[in-house]
Amino acid sequence: MADKKGQALLEARELEKHFPVKDFFGRKRQAVKAVDGITLQIQKGETFGLVGESGCGKSTLGRTLIRMYEPTGGQIMFDGQDITNLQGTDLLPYHKRMQIIFQDPYSALDPHHNVEEIIREPMALYSKEPRSAIDGQIVEILKKVGMKEDDLYKYAYEFSGGQRQRIGIARALAVKPEFLLCDEPISALDVSIQAQVVNMLEDLQQELGLTYLFVAHDLSMVRHISTRIGVMYLGKIVEIAESDELYENPLHPYTEALLSAIPVADPIRARNSKRKIIKGDLPSPMDVPKGCRFHTRCPYAKPECGMEEPPLLERASGHYTACHVR
């Protein structure tokens, strides 16, 4: 779902990613439906935020979109080109244009390489420029993320978590991508460092014309950085809207519950606010409920909610939701 005036850089059409579950003898018995028929568009230059409970499929969706994971079904379009089934050297140019910032800055960097080697590796893979030209680019990229030239020959263990994440961002930017999957890039960082990294990402987006898919748990931070936000539940998108519209006028009961869980700094407001608690546990993605996937936990559920899956429809301008009762 997208703004009709925009131009989609990345698009998913009924995208699926299922992970087979095998028994003791190696026979496939079930499948984890991590992504189960998602259609969305991400416009050039925007930040599309993606939120939802742990296990809902956010990271899997992002990694399938950039072809880190092979899709089980559906279609992936990048800049108007179908990349769903591309392999090998045909896919390589698109991997250059789509990069990822990982969640854990500690495990994402090779401890046997220094910063210069970490950033040089992807550049050497995609660039045919001489080593001297790449040397200058490495220093420039490092400065863009707030690091110093003196840091080039240090190793990952010599840096704090925030500095390591900056190095990870520099590595992602090294091949001059157009699209960045930010896979919970701030969840492992201190709160003060989170704000610095998010502000830096916003500055880089303006300077380099980047497009982001920003996956996160911190709903307040997602609102701050996102142009539009998608809410994901059990492998499906249940609501999409512009950032302020979603927070001020949530339509799906699941979105309402998520937003009511955001901590409020004012103790008086916090005391007077009505918390909407989601009852029950998240169903298994191997045994998805029939009809609306949220109906087993929804306080407004009607009989038809357990019989027919609601389509994602536009309820207001640019505001889509999948719900029978809203």
C-alpha positions in Angstrom: 0.0 0.0 0.0 1.5 3.3 -0.9 1.0 7.0 -1.6 -0.2 7.1 -5.2 2.0 10.2 -5.8 5.2 8.5 -4.8 7.5 6.2 -6.7 8.1 2.8 -5.2 11.7 1.8 -4.8 10.9 -1.6 -3.2 7.6 -3.5 -3.5 6.3 -6.8 -2.1 3.4 -8.5 -3.8 1.8 -11.3 -1.8 5.2 -12.1 -0.4 5.7 -15.3 1.6 8.5 -16.8 3.6 7.8 -20.1 5.2 10.4 -22.2 7.1 9.9 -25.9 7.0 9.8 -27.9 10.3 10.9 -31.5 9.9 10.5 -34.5 12.2 13.2 -36.8 13.5 13.5 -38.6 10.2 13.9 -35.4 8.2 10.4 -35.4 6.8 8.6 -32.0 6.4 5.6 -32.0 8.7 4.8 -28.3 9.2 6.0 -24.8 8.3 6.6 -21.7 10.3 4.7 -19.0 8.3 6.9 -16.1 9.3 5.8 -13.9 6.3 2.4 -15.0 4.9 1.1 -13.0 2.0 2.3 -9.4 2.5 1.8 -6.6 0.0 3.5 -3.2 0.5 5.4 -0.5 -1.2 8.3 1.6 0.1 8.7 4.9 -1.6 12.0 6.4 -2.7 13.5 8.7 0.0 11.1 7.6 2.7 11.6 5.8 6.0 9.1 3.0 6.4 8.8 1.9 10.0 7.8 -1.7 10.9 6.6 -2.6 14.4 5.0 -5.5 16.1 5.6 -8.1 18.9 8.7 -10.3 18.9 8.2 -13.2 16.6 5.7 -11.5 14.3 8.0 -11.7 11.3 9.4 -8.2 11.1 13.1 -9.1 10.6 12.2 -12.0 8.3 10.2 -9.7 6.1 13.0 -7.2 5.8 15.6 -9.9 5.0 13.4 -11.5 2.5 12.8 -8.2 0.8 16.6 -7.7 0.3 17.0 -11.3 -0.8 19.0 -12.5 2.2 16.3 -15.1 2.5 14.8 -16.9 -0.5 11.1 -16.1 -0.7 8.6 -19.0 -0.6 6.1 -17.3 -2.8 5.0 -13.9 -4.1 7.0 -11.2 -5.9 9.7 -8.7 -5.0 10.1 -5.6 -7.2 13.1 -3.3 -6.8 13.1 0.0 -8.8 10.6 -1.5 -11.2 12.5 -4.8 -11.8 11.4 -8.2 -10.6 14.2 -9.6 -8.5 12.2 -12.5 -7.0 14.1 -15.3 -8.7 17.4 -13.7 -9.6 20.5 -15.7 -8.6 24.3 -15.3 -8.6 25.8 -12.6 -10.8 22.3 -11.4 -11.8 21.4 -10.6 -8.2 24.8 -9.1 -7.3 24.0 -5.5 -8.6 20.9 -5.5 -6.5 22.7 -6.6 -3.4 25.0 -3.6 -3.9 22.0 -1.3 -4.0 20.4 -2.9 -0.9 22.3 -3.1 2.3 21.6 -4.0 6.0 22.4 -2.6 9.4 22.4 -5.5 11.9 20.8 -5.4 15.4 23.8 -6.6 17.4 26.9 -4.4 16.8 29.0 -6.9 18.8 28.5 -10.0 16.6 28.1 -8.1 13.3 31.8 -7.1 13.0 34.7 -9.6 12.3 36.9 -9.5 15.4 39.9 -10.5 13.2 39.7 -7.4 11.0 40.4 -3.8 11.9 38.0 -1.0 10.8 39.9 -0.3 7.6 39.6 -4.0 6.5 35.9 -4.2 7.6 34.9 -1.2 5.4 37.3 -2.1 2.5 36.0 -5.7 2.1 32.6 -4.8 0.5 34.1 -1.9 -1.5 36.7 -4.3 -3.0 33.9 -6.7 -4.0 31.9 -4.1 -5.9 34.4 -1.4 -7.0 37.0 -1.5 -9.8 38.7 1.7 -8.5 42.4 1.6 -7.6 43.3 1.0 -4.0 44.5 4.6 -3.5 41.0 5.9 -4.5 39.3 3.5 -2.1 41.6 4.6 0.8 40.3 8.1 0.5 36.7 6.9 0.4 37.1 4.8 3.5 38.3 7.8 5.5 35.4 9.9 4.1 32.8 7.3 5.1 34.2 6.9 8.5 34.0 10.7 9.1 30.4 10.7 7.9 29.4 8.3 10.8 31.2 10.4 13.4 34.4 8.4 13.7 38.0 9.5 13.4 40.7 8.6 10.9 42.8 7.4 13.8 40.2 4.6 14.3 41.0 2.9 11.0 43.5 0.4 12.5 41.7 -0.4 15.7 39.7 -3.6 16.2 36.1 -4.0 17.2 36.8 -4.9 20.8 38.4 -1.5 21.3 35.1 0.3 20.7 31.9 0.8 22.6 28.6 -0.5 21.4 27.6 2.8 19.9 30.9 3.1 18.1 30.6 -0.4 16.7 27.2 0.3 15.3 28.6 3.4 13.6 31.3 1.2 12.0 28.5 -1.2 10.9 26.6 1.7 9.3 29.9 2.8 7.6 30.3 -0.7 6.2 26.7 -0.6 4.9 27.3 2.8 3.2 30.6 1.7 1.7 29.1 0.5 -1.6 26.8 3.5 -2.0 23.5 1.8 -1.6 20.1 3.3 -2.3 18.1 1.2 0.3 19.0 0.3 3.9 17.3 -2.3 6.0 17.8 -1.1 9.6 17.1 -4.3 11.5 16.5 -3.0 15.0 19.8 -1.0 14.8 19.4 0.7 18.2 17.9 -1.9 20.5 21.3 -3.0 21.8 22.4 0.6 22.6 22.0 2.9 25.6 19.1 5.4 25.4 21.4 8.4 24.9 23.3 6.7 22.2 20.1 5.6 20.5 19.1 9.2 19.9 22.6 10.0 18.4 22.4 7.1 16.0 18.9 7.9 14.9 19.8 11.5 14.3 22.8 10.5 12.3 20.7 8.1 10.2 18.3 11.0 9.4 21.2 13.3 8.4 22.7 10.6 6.2 19.3 10.0 4.5 19.1 13.7 3.7 22.7 13.9 2.4 22.7 10.7 0.4 19.1 10.3 -0.6 18.7 7.0 1.1 15.5 4.9 1.6 15.0 3.1 4.9 13.0 0.1 6.2 13.3 0.7 10.0 12.5 -2.3 12.1 12.2 -1.6 15.8 10.5 -2.3 19.1 10.8 1.3 20.4 7.5 2.8 19.2 8.4 6.4 20.2 11.6 6.2 18.2 9.8 4.7 15.2 7.4 7.6 15.2 10.3 10.1 15.3 12.1 8.7 12.3 9.4 7.2 10.1 7.4 8.7 7.2 4.9 5.8 7.3 4.5 2.9 9.6 3.3 -0.7 9.1 2.1 -2.8 12.0 2.7 -6.5 11.7 1.0 -9.4 13.5 1.7 -13.1 13.0 3.1 -12.8 9.5 0.6 -10.2 8.2 0.5 -6.4 7.9 -2.6 -5.3 9.8 -2.3 -1.5 9.5 -0.4 1.0 7.4 -0.6 4.8 7.8 1.5 8.0 7.9 3.4 8.2 11.2 1.4 10.9 13.0 -1.9 9.6 11.6 -1.2 6.1 13.0 -0.3 7.3 16.5 -3.2 9.8 16.7 -5.9 7.7 15.1 -5.1 3.9 15.3 -7.8 1.8 13.7 -6.8 -1.8 14.4 -7.3 -3.1 17.9 -3.8 -4.6 17.9 -2.3 -1.2 17.0 -4.3 0.5 19.8 -2.9 -2.0 22.3 0.7 -1.5 21.1 0.4 2.3 21.4 -1.2 2.2 24.8 1.9 0.3 26.1 4.3 3.2 25.3 5.7 4.5 28.6 4.5 8.0 29.6 7.0 10.3 31.4 4.3 12.3 33.1 3.2 10.3 36.2 -0.2 12.1 36.3 -0.9 11.3 32.6 0.3 7.8 33.1 -2.1 7.3 36.0 -5.0 8.6 34.1 -4.3 6.8 30.8 -6.2 3.7 30.0 -3.9 0.8 29.2 -5.3 -1.7 26.7 -3.8 -5.0 27.6 -3.7 -7.8 25.0 -4.8 -11.0 26.7 -3.4 -14.4 25.8 -0.2 -15.5 24.1 0.8 -14.9 20.5 -0.4 -18.0 18.6 2.2 -20.3 17.0 3.1 -19.3 13.4 2.9 -23.1 12.7 -0.8 -23.1 13.7 -2.2 -19.8 12.5 -5.9 -19.1 13.6 -8.5 -19.1 10.9 -10.1 -15.8 9.9 -8.5 -12.8 11.4 -5.3 -13.8 13.1 -5.9 -11.4 16.0 -9.4 -12.6 16.8 -8.3 -15.0 19.5 -6.9 -12.0 21.5 -9.2 -9.2 20.3 -11.7 -7.6 22.8 -14.0 -6.6 19.9 -14.1 -9.9 18.0 -17.3 -11.0 16.3 -18.3 -14.5 15.0 -17.2 -13.5 11.4 -13.7 -12.6 12.6 -13.0 -16.3 13.2 -14.3 -17.3 9.8 -12.9 -14.9 7.2 -9.6 -13.1 7.0 -10.1 -9.4 6.6 -8.4 -7.7 3.6 -6.1 -4.7 4.0 -8.4 -1.8 2.9 -8.0 2.0 2.7 -10.3 3.4 5.4 -9.0 7.0 5.1 -6.6 8.7 2.8 -3.4 6.7 3.0 -4.6 4.8 6.0 -5.1 1.0 5.5 -6.2 -1.6 8.0 -7.3 -5.2 8.0 -10.2 -5.5 10.5 -13.9 -6.6 10.3 -15.1 -4.4 13.1 -13.3 -1.0 12.2 
